[in-house]
Amino acid sequence: MFHADYAHTGKGQVKYKDQSGNIKTKKAPSCVNRFRYITRTAQYENHKDHAETVEYVKSGNMPSFCLDRPDQFWEAAELYERKNGRTSTSLVIALPKELTEQQRIELTEKIIQHLCEKYNFPYTAAIHNHKSAIAGQDQPHLHLMYSERSVDEHDRTAQQFFSRYNAKSPENGGARKVTADFKGEGKEIVNQIRAEIEVLTNESLEQHAPTKIVMIKGIEVEVPNIVSCLHHSDYNKIHGTNLKAVPMMTKEMLRLDPSLTFDDVETNNAYQEKLAERDAMIQKIQKSREHNNFELYEPYYNLALQKMNEAKKQKQKDIERVSASELAYKLDLITYQSTADKVKQIRQLSELQDDPNINYIEAIESKASLLNDVLIKENRKEVSSLVCEIYKHDLEAIQEHSSGRSLTYDEKRISERLNERISQFEHMYASRTHEQFKSENTRNYDDLNNTPEP
């Protein structure tokens, strides 16, 4: 879901509900003040919201009487538009924080092209950005205001521009108003605009930021970066989800400063209560957002959880796993002096095998031949068992190296050889008793002439 607010400024009075639900009237919002607010000019030049930055300001399609002075256009609209007439249409659109500043500008210009350039509507646009009060993330948003009076080839004074349109003699009347009813959109104009912005935004995201990271149950999950203009209830009906409405913080809550304290105890206690309410609201918002993220991205969460668990298992396996060098060292401890030269070569090859920059297959293949020679000379159970363990270790190493791809010819060849030798060992263990093995022994380092019987 993304925010896209649609409203109008006009001359005259507007109705609204107060906190008690009573209908009241007030002066309609001014397009002049709207222009000054979004461009941070006049009384808004030193706006109190100093944490918000203005990344972009642009006006266009201005009539001849105010080509380089958009402020004069909106002042004229306020002055000359008919009583109770609409002086501007105003949009506030959330922009994706995953886009860079320049990419947000490019998206904004596409929105302007779609909504304003098509009908030559005079417009003023500005991109504002501030940090979220909850997560501290960027909150870029576009302010776009435009007049529904279309600029044509006729030069008009400011007063004439906002007078009634003369269909028979356009040059003698005001600029034509291209309203929603005129375009055949009527009350559906709001949904139509939101749907069009959704398409433009998703096109930009697909090009520049196709995925994003969301936090679900303490796990960072990479998900498709797609926005929807649907209300959460409409989205639930279409997609069968159970999205919940995310509560909004009031402006009063947003302006609270947790670092403030007051000397007056009563005042300070009242302020602390407001801060506590703010914290409770933040927790409620975060909980709602996490719930909705899980509803939207449960398959991606499950996949991320599976990968995380597999990574943990692999890490534990790596901790517990004995290296090729360690196994060769064990072999060195239990073999006789007569095979010392071959075992030394096996240890050297094992060290090379552990080096990621070395052709490990060549090392494993050479080592396998040497291990076979050691077995011929030392047909003892403990030596045979350790050699078999080394063969299995090397077979696992080949499988790990080839994870996610097919085995090479050399990998297949040596794997088949290792599997064959492992099978021989297993068959031998099944058919021979312990007494059939020659007595076990280890090298006596005090007696270098200790060699096995021929």
C-alpha positions in Angstrom: 0.0 0.0 0.0 1.2 3.5 -0.6 -0.1 6.9 0.4 -1.6 9.2 -2.3 -3.8 12.0 -0.9 -6.1 13.9 -3.3 -7.6 17.3 -2.3 -8.6 20.7 -3.7 -8.1 24.3 -2.7 -10.8 26.8 -3.5 -12.5 30.1 -2.8 -15.3 30.3 -0.2 -16.1 28.0 2.7 -15.6 24.3 3.4 -17.4 22.0 5.8 -15.6 19.8 8.3 -16.3 17.8 11.5 -14.9 18.9 14.8 -13.8 16.5 17.5 -17.3 16.2 18.8 -18.6 15.2 15.4 -20.4 18.5 14.8 -20.4 19.9 11.2 -18.8 23.3 11.0 -17.5 25.6 8.2 -14.2 27.4 7.7 -12.4 29.3 5.0 -11.2 27.1 2.2 -7.5 26.3 2.1 -5.6 28.8 0.0 -3.6 27.8 -3.1 -1.2 30.6 -2.4 -0.4 29.2 1.0 -0.2 25.8 -0.5 2.4 27.0 -3.1 4.4 28.7 -0.4 4.4 25.7 1.8 5.6 23.2 -0.7 8.2 25.5 -2.1 9.3 26.8 1.3 8.9 30.5 0.3 7.5 33.6 2.0 6.2 32.8 5.5 7.4 29.2 5.1 11.0 30.0 4.2 12.1 29.3 7.8 9.6 26.6 8.5 9.8 25.1 12.0 10.2 21.6 10.5 13.9 22.2 9.8 14.5 18.4 9.7 12.6 18.2 6.4 14.6 18.9 3.3 13.3 20.1 -0.1 15.0 17.9 -2.8 13.3 19.3 -5.9 11.0 22.2 -6.9 9.6 22.8 -10.4 6.8 24.7 -12.0 5.6 24.4 -15.6 3.0 25.2 -18.3 2.6 28.8 -16.9 0.6 31.2 -19.1 2.2 34.2 -20.7 1.4 36.7 -17.9 3.6 34.8 -15.4 6.0 32.6 -17.4 8.8 32.9 -14.8 6.7 33.7 -11.8 4.6 30.7 -10.7 3.9 32.6 -7.4 2.0 35.2 -9.5 -0.1 32.5 -11.2 -1.4 31.1 -7.8 -2.0 34.6 -6.5 -4.0 35.3 -9.6 -6.0 32.1 -9.2 -6.8 33.1 -5.6 -7.8 36.6 -6.7 -9.7 36.0 -10.0 -11.2 32.5 -9.9 -15.0 32.6 -9.5 -16.6 32.5 -6.1 -16.6 29.0 -4.7 -14.4 28.0 -7.6 -11.6 25.4 -7.4 -8.2 27.1 -7.5 -6.0 24.0 -7.5 -6.0 20.3 -7.3 -3.4 19.0 -4.8 -1.7 15.6 -4.4 0.6 14.3 -1.8 2.3 11.1 -3.0 4.6 8.8 -1.0 7.8 8.0 -3.0 9.8 4.8 -2.5 12.7 5.3 -0.1 14.6 2.6 -2.0 15.0 5.0 -5.0 17.9 7.5 -5.0 17.2 11.2 -5.0 17.7 11.4 -8.8 15.5 8.4 -9.4 12.8 10.0 -7.4 13.0 13.1 -9.5 12.8 11.0 -12.7 9.6 9.3 -11.3 8.2 12.7 -10.3 8.7 14.0 -13.8 6.9 11.0 -15.3 4.0 11.7 -12.9 3.9 15.3 -13.9 4.0 14.3 -17.6 1.1 12.0 -17.1 -1.1 14.2 -15.0 -0.3 17.7 -16.2 1.5 17.8 -19.5 -1.2 15.8 -21.2 -3.6 18.7 -20.7 -1.2 21.6 -20.4 -2.2 22.2 -16.8 -0.1 24.9 -15.0 1.6 23.1 -12.0 4.1 23.4 -9.2 5.8 20.3 -7.8 8.2 19.7 -4.8 9.8 16.7 -3.3 10.1 16.8 0.5 12.1 14.3 2.6 12.4 13.7 6.3 13.3 10.9 8.7 10.5 8.7 10.0 9.8 9.3 13.7 9.4 5.5 14.2 12.2 3.8 12.3 14.4 6.8 11.3 14.2 5.9 7.6 13.8 8.4 4.8 10.2 9.4 4.1 10.3 11.1 0.6 7.0 12.4 -0.7 5.9 14.5 -3.7 3.7 17.6 -3.4 2.0 18.3 -6.7 -0.6 21.1 -7.2 -2.1 22.0 -10.6 -4.8 24.1 -12.1 -7.5 22.5 -14.2 -7.5 25.4 -16.5 -5.6 24.3 -19.6 -3.1 26.6 -21.3 -3.7 27.0 -25.0 -2.2 29.2 -27.8 -4.1 32.4 -26.8 -2.5 35.1 -24.7 -4.7 36.2 -21.8 -4.3 38.6 -18.9 -4.4 37.2 -15.4 -8.0 38.3 -14.9 -9.1 36.9 -18.3 -7.4 33.6 -17.8 -9.6 32.8 -14.8 -12.9 34.0 -16.4 -15.5 31.8 -18.0 -14.5 29.9 -21.1 -16.0 31.0 -24.4 -16.4 28.0 -26.7 -17.4 30.0 -29.8 -14.6 32.6 -29.3 -11.8 31.1 -27.1 -9.6 34.1 -27.4 -12.2 36.3 -25.8 -12.9 34.1 -22.8 -10.9 32.4 -20.1 -8.9 29.2 -20.3 -10.9 26.0 -20.5 -11.4 23.9 -17.4 -10.6 20.3 -18.0 -12.3 18.7 -15.0 -12.8 15.1 -14.1 -16.4 15.3 -15.5 -15.1 16.8 -18.7 -12.6 13.9 -19.0 -15.4 11.4 -18.3 -13.8 10.2 -15.1 -16.2 11.8 -12.6 -16.0 10.5 -9.0 -13.6 7.7 -10.1 -10.9 10.4 -10.7 -9.2 9.6 -7.4 -9.0 5.9 -7.9 -7.9 6.5 -11.5 -5.0 8.8 -10.5 -3.9 6.4 -7.8 -3.9 3.4 -10.2 -1.9 5.4 -12.8 0.7 6.4 -10.1 0.9 2.8 -9.0 1.9 1.7 -12.6 4.5 4.5 -12.9 6.0 3.8 -9.5 6.2 0.0 -10.1 7.9 0.6 -13.5 10.5 2.8 -11.7 11.0 0.2 -9.0 11.4 -2.7 -11.5 14.1 -0.7 -13.2 16.0 0.7 -10.2 15.1 -1.2 -7.1 13.3 -4.5 -7.8 13.7 -5.9 -4.3 13.7 -4.5 -0.8 14.5 -5.7 2.7 11.8 -6.0 5.3 12.0 -7.2 8.9 9.7 -10.1 9.7 10.0 -11.8 13.1 13.5 -10.6 13.6 14.7 -11.8 10.2 15.7 -9.5 7.3 13.8 -10.8 4.3 14.4 -9.8 0.7 11.1 -9.4 -1.1 9.8 -8.0 -4.4 9.5 -4.2 -4.3 6.0 -3.6 -5.5 3.4 -1.0 -4.3 -0.3 -1.2 -4.5 -2.9 1.6 -4.6 -5.6 -0.6 -3.0 -6.9 0.0 0.4 -6.0 -2.9 2.7 -9.6 -4.2 2.9 -9.9 -4.2 -0.9 -6.5 -6.0 -1.1 -7.7 -8.6 1.3 -10.8 -9.3 -0.8 -8.8 -9.8 -4.0 -5.8 -11.7 -2.6 -7.3 -13.5 0.4 -4.9 -11.9 2.9 -5.6 -10.6 6.4 -4.0 -7.2 6.3 -4.7 -4.8 9.1 -5.1 -1.1 9.1 -1.9 0.6 10.4 -2.8 3.3 12.9 -1.5 6.9 12.3 0.4 9.0 14.7 -1.1 12.4 15.3 1.0 15.5 14.5 1.0 16.3 18.3 2.6 12.9 19.0 5.2 13.4 16.2 6.3 16.7 17.7 6.9 15.3 21.1 10.6 15.4 22.2 11.6 12.6 24.6 14.6 14.6 25.8 12.4 17.4 27.2 11.8 17.8 30.9 9.9 20.4 33.0 10.7 21.8 36.4 7.0 21.8 37.3 6.3 18.3 38.5 2.7 18.3 37.3 3.6 19.5 33.9 6.4 17.1 33.6 4.2 14.1 34.7 1.6 15.1 32.1 4.3 15.3 29.4 5.7 11.9 30.4 2.2 10.4 30.1 2.0 11.8 26.5 5.4 10.2 25.8 4.2 6.9 27.1 1.2 7.1 24.9 3.5 7.9 22.0 5.7 4.8 22.7 2.6 2.6 22.9 1.4 3.9 19.6 4.8 3.3 18.0 4.7 -0.3 19.3 1.2 -0.8 17.9 2.3 0.6 14.5 5.3 -1.6 14.4 3.3 -4.7 15.3 0.7 -3.9 12.6 3.4 -3.4 10.0 5.1 -6.7 10.9 1.8 -8.5 10.8 1.1 -7.1 7.3 4.6 -7.9 6.1 4.1 -11.5 7.2 0.8 -11.7 5.4 2.3 -10.3 2.2 5.6 -12.1 2.2 5.1 -15.3 4.2 6.7 -17.6 1.4 9.8 -15.3 1.3 10.0 -15.4 5.1 9.9 -19.2 5.1 12.6 -19.4 2.5 14.8 -16.9 4.4 14.2 -18.9 7.6 15.2 -22.1 5.9 18.4 -20.5 4.5 19.3 -19.1 7.9 18.8 -22.5 9.6 20.9 -24.2 6.8 23.6 -21.6 7.3 23.6 -22.3 11.1 23.9 -26.1 10.4 26.7 -25.6 8.0 28.5 -23.3 10.4 28.2 -25.9 13.1 29.3 -28.6 10.6 32.3 -26.5 9.7 33.2 -26.2 13.4 32.9 -29.9 14.1 34.4 -31.0 10.8 38.0 -32.4 10.8 40.2 -31.0 8.0 42.1 -33.1 5.5 45.4 -32.0 7.2 44.1 -33.2 10.7 43.2 -36.6 9.3 46.6 -36.9 7.6 48.2 -36.0 10.9 46.2 -38.8 12.7 47.4 -41.2 10.0 51.0 -40.2 10.7 50.6 -41.1 14.4 49.4 -44.7 13.8 51.6 -45.8 10.9 55.0 -47.5 10.9 58.3 -46.0 9.9 58.4 -47.9 6.7 55.5 -45.8 5.3 56.8 -42.5 6.7 57.8 -41.1 3.3 54.4 -41.8 1.8 52.5 -40.4 4.8 54.7 -37.3 4.6 53.5 -36.8 1.0 49.9 -37.5 2.1 50.2 -34.7 4.7 51.7 -32.3 2.1 48.9 -33.1 -0.4 46.3 -32.7 2.4 47.6 -29.2 3.2 47.4 -28.3 -0.5 43.8 -29.8 -0.6 42.8 -27.4 2.1 44.1 -24.4 0.1 41.2 -22.9 -1.9 43.6 -21.6 -4.6 44.9 -25.1 -5.4 43.4 -27.7 -7.8 42.0 -29.9 -5.0 41.1 -32.8 -7.4 44.7 -33.4 -8.3 45.7 -33.4 -4.6 42.9 -35.9 -3.7 43.7 -38.1 -6.7 47.5 -38.3 -5.8 46.6 -38.8 -2.1 44.3 -41.7 -3.0 47.1 -43.6 -4.7 49.5 -43.0 -1.8 46.8 -44.1 0.7 46.4 -47.3 -1.2 50.1 -48.0 -1.0 50.0 -47.4 2.8 47.2 -49.9 3.1 49.1 -52.6 1.2 52.0 -52.3 3.6 50.0 -51.9 6.7 46.9 -54.1 6.7 45.8 -53.2 10.1 42.2 -52.4 11.3 43.0 -48.9 12.7 44.9 -47.9 9.6 42.1 -49.2 7.3 39.4 -47.5 9.3 41.2 -44.1 9.2 42.0 -44.4 5.5 38.3 -45.2 4.9 37.4 -42.0 6.9 39.8 -40.0 4.7 38.2 -41.4 1.6 34.7 -40.4 2.9 36.0 -36.9 3.9 37.4 -36.4 0.4 34.2 -37.6 -1.2 32.3 -35.0 0.9 34.7 -32.3 -0.2 34.0 -33.0 -3.8 30.3 -32.8 -3.2 30.7 -29.5 -1.4 32.8 -28.0 -4.1 30.3 -29.0 -6.8 27.2 -27.8 -4.8 24.8 -26.1 -7.2 26.5 -27.4 -10.3 27.2 -30.6 -12.2 30.3 -32.6 -11.5 33.2 -32.2 -13.9 34.7 -35.2 -15.6 37.6 -35.3 -13.2 35.3 -35.0 -10.2 33.1 -37.8 -11.4 36.1 -40.1 -12.1 37.7 -39.6 -8.6 34.3 -39.8 -6.9 33.7 -43.2 -8.5 37.1 -44.4 -7.4 36.5 -43.3 -3.8 33.0 -44.8 -3.7 34.4 -48.1 -4.9 37.1 -48.1 -2.2 34.7 -47.2 0.5 32.4 -50.0 -0.6 35.3 -52.5 -0.4 36.1 -51.4 3.1 32.4 -51.7 4.2 32.3 -55.2 2.6 35.5 -56.1 4.3 34.2 -55.0 7.7 31.1 -57.0 7.2 32.9 -60.2 6.3 36.0 -60.2 8.5 36.1 -60.6 12.3 38.3 -58.6 14.6 40.7 -61.5 15.0 41.4 -61.6 11.3 43.1 -58.3 11.4 46.7 -58.2 12.4 47.4 -56.8 15.8 47.1 -53.1 16.1 50.2 -51.0 16.8 51.5 -47.5 16.6 54.8 -46.2 15.6 57.3 -46.3 18.5 59.2 -43.0 18.0 62.0 -44.3 20.4 62.6 -47.3 18.0 63.1 -46.1 14.5 63.7 -49.7 13.3 60.2 -50.7 14.5 58.8 -52.0 11.2 55.9 -54.4 10.5 56.4 -58.0 9.6 56.8 -58.6 5.9 
